[in-house]
Amino acid sequence: MANAPVQRMSQLMAKTLRDDPADAEVLSHKLLVRAGYVRRTAAGIWSWLPLGKKVLANVERIVREEMDAIGAQEVSLPALLPREPYEATGRWDEYGAELFRLQDRRGGDYLLGPTHEEIFTLIVKDQASSYKDLPVILYQIQTKFRDEARPRAGILRGREFLMKDSYSFDTEDEGLAQAYALHRQAYQKVFERLGLDYRICAATAGAMGGSKSEEFLAPAGAGEDTFADCPNCDFAANTEAITYGLKPVDADGVPALEEIPTPDTPTIETLAAHLGVPASATLKNLLVKVDGEIVAVGVPGDREVDLGKVEAHFAPAAVELVTAEDFVGRPDLVRGYVGPQGLGEKVTYIADPRVAPGTSWITGANKEGTHAKNVVAGRDFQVGGYVDVVVVQEGDPCPQCGTGLHLDRAIEIGHIFQLGRKYADALKLDVLGQNGKPVRVTMGSYGIGVSRAVAALAEQTADDKGLCWPAEVAPADVHVVAAGKALQTELALEVSEKLRAAGLRVLVDDRPGVSPGVKFTDSELMGVPKILVAGRRSAEGVLELKDRRTGEREELTVDEAIARLTA
């Protein structure tokens, strides 16, 4: 903010650390703690110190400005929410253990909001009665709560986090598509202003529901998402959202199914070695339980099953791997030798599209120490449903052009959904249409991880010396460093006030008794874009200006420095 008071480090509540926190695994966690931006309160719960709060507020400001620019209206809804709306949509149970549930003194059930589709829907139901009241876009920037089983990576994966969530309400699908496009464009502006490198990727809707869905991903080694990028066309997608078409083959020349003895070969590796065939010639059959019922999942033997895709296919049903106990009393299931032929009606069989009709496999014969070859999909066994369930690998063909895909890790910083009428149906959100009859409203949901964006910026922009913030989100425009002597401190404070008067946000290191080396190290660790040093030539009124990102230095008079920094 222009003309804000100069922030003196002698008074600043921020202690820097020389060493990384013992529990820190990723760069943003290490640097945000060491530079005095955040402190851990409990597992997955973080306190923002003054410098961190300034960065967070700058991200909020940019998000708010771009949301306001598309005509969105800001509201503030409670974090403590009643059970009933979430029960009406099924998410009281679907969210499972991630939902923070609690009771008040009267025994009433409540939750801490993980996201607010239901409450926004009820707000519009209360306020809008006619098509004339729509379309409308509402948003808030608010703390969300999810009980992560393994909170880690600092503020990247916490149990509470700051998020911008917005919701569009329209009477027609065309209006939803327009609101979706407005958000997509606004998000691009937000992330460009933040200085983030990002990709827009096709995504799955997951527990949110709805149809079209895209993620905004910031490539970073600390990311928990894997996305695929085609080097030849514009295809980009979260690997969980990649699908391939079914391509049947002609199996007329394949001999009849033949059982073969294969003792001590309960794994794909031992089977392939025993028969001298590649793992890709075998059919792996993974058993899972879906709400307690066993389901077999067939994939080529050289591929791994992506359990996330299996869970998404069967959602909201609970999916878990079978255990040794599940084979007890099931003679039809021979552990290590399961094959799809002859499983019968007791076991549902789904398969990856690579197990297309006509493809021939070596697979279990449902007998101890025995496999079968020439087992043809569609001839010797039937597939109950085809679902893309394999883990996507580097070099897999692009679904659009066939070029080998490149895989990378990324941090999810935004997600947009065309929800449609899922929540309006559950909560009966109708308005009177132009013909005087009720019209069911259609919705969109759009999120930006505000606190995650801070971590993503730290991951992408830091160097071996510390943080290196883009100018628009930095806690200050310039970090003035007094090298130590009284004359240098006097000059540093004088120039700081002049810079403040010129409209710059100023952080000045006037700490007494701190060596110049420590001050210089801290200035680089804290990552303010420009560093202005009152050092050896202070008596001459000459300062050193350093660009934090490039390391370029130049000596300037006070007036020259002010002119350069305010240009």
GINORJO-V815383 format. One record per helix or strand of 2 or more residues. SS is the DSSP state (alpha for helix, beta for strand). FROM is the first residue (numbers start at 0). LEN is the number of residues. If there is no record, write none. Layout:
SS_FROM_LEN / SS_FROM_LEN
This chain:
beta_6_2 / alpha_26_8 / beta_37_5 / beta_44_4 / alpha_49_20 / beta_72_2 / beta_79_3 / alpha_82_7 / alpha_90_4 / alpha_95_3 / beta_99_4 / beta_108_4 / alpha_116_11 / alpha_130_3 / beta_135_10 / alpha_153_3 / beta_159_11 / alpha_172_22 / beta_198_4 / alpha_205_3 / beta_212_7 / beta_224_6 / beta_235_3 / alpha_238_3 / beta_257_4 / alpha_267_8 / alpha_278_3 / beta_281_9 / beta_292_8 / alpha_306_8 / beta_318_3 / alpha_323_4 / beta_347_4 / beta_359_8 / beta_369_8 / beta_384_2 / beta_403_17 / alpha_421_6 / beta_429_3 / beta_437_3 / beta_441_8 / alpha_449_12 / beta_477_5 / alpha_485_16 / beta_505_4 / alpha_515_11 / beta_529_5 / alpha_537_3 / beta_541_6 / beta_552_5 / alpha_557_9
